[in-house]
Amino acid sequence: MDTDDGTLDLAFMALADPVRRRIIARLSRGPATVNELAEPFEITKQAVSKHIQVLEQAQLVTRTREAQRRPVHLNPARLEALTSWIDQYRLVREAQFRSLDAVLRSQAAASGPQPKE
């Protein structure tokens, strides 16, 4: 999955909105229609549709057609690509902290037990 700067920007801007994050959270339980997604919000169905369009542009969700229904589906591959991008930086930091821990342990061992006051 593509993780160039423009694609990442779209995804993170889409996820910056709390309504869109709640829509993503709801879709993690399974597909839903716009009406179903709009239920918990105090905004219009049109506003929810606009949020879904933003999520579609960021490739975080897709829509299918089932007769008259147009369910919205989470795109787990896109979320996995974002997670992978984040993980590359998290893993570097974890390695740095492990190195720091090792240095601190070796310094503590070299200085011996500290006298109690």
N, C-alpha and C positions, 0 to 999 in steps of 0.2 A: 504494500500500500504506500502511496506517495506521501512523503512527509516534508515537502519543501516548505519554505517560509510562508508562502501565500496560503497554502493549504492549512498549515498549523495556525496561522493568524485567524483564518475563518473559523476553525474549530474552537479555538480558545475564546474568540469573541462571542461565538454562539453560546458557549458554556458559561460566559460571564454573567448571563442573565439568570436570576433565580427561578423564573417561570420555566425557562427552557431546561434548567437542571432538573426541576420537578417533573417535567414531561419525560426527560430521559430516564429518570428514576422509575416512573410509572411504566414506561415501555420495557424496562428490564424484566418486568413480570409477564410480558407478552404484548402482542399487537393490540392496538386500540384505534377506534375511529376518532375523528375530531370531536364529535359529541361526547364521547366517553372521556377524552382528554380534557375537555372544557369543564366537566362537572365540578371539580374541586376549586375552580378559580372564580373570582368575582370579576371576570373580564368577559367580553363578548366572544362568541365562537369565531368571529372574524379575526379578533386579536390572537386567539389561539392558532388559527390558520396561518397568520403571519409569522408567529413563532415557529411553527412547523416548517414553513418555507425557509426560514433562516437555518434551521437544523438540516434541512435537505441540501441547501447550498453548501453547507459545511460537510456534507456526506455522512452525517451522524445518524440520519434516519432515511428510510425509503418508504414509498407508498406503492401499494398494489391495488388491483381492482378485483373485487369478488362480487359479481353481479352489480347491485347498486351501491355496495359498500366500498369504501376506499380506505382500508386500514393502514395505519402507520406502523412501521416496523423499525426497531432499533438496528443499526448497522454495527454489529459487534466487532467486525474486522477494523472498522475505523477507530473505535474506542481502543482496541488493542494496539493500533499504530501509535495513538497518542500516549498510551501507557508505556510502550517501548521507548518512545522518545524521552519521556520523563525518567524512565529507569536508567537510561544511559548516564544521566547526570547524578542520579541517586547512588548508583553503584560506585562512581568515582568518589563521591563524598564518603561513602561507607568505608572504602579502602583507605582514604586519608585518616578517618577516625580510628580505624584498626591500627594503622601505623603509629599514630599518636599514643594510643593505649599501650602499644608495645614499648615505646620509648619511655613512657611514664612508669611502666612496670619495671623496666630494667634500671631506671634511675632509683626507684624505691628499693629495689633489691640491692643495688650497689651501696646505698647509704646505710643499709642495715636497719635494725629496729630503732624506732624513735623512743627516747626516754620519756616516761610519763611525768607530767608535772605535778 
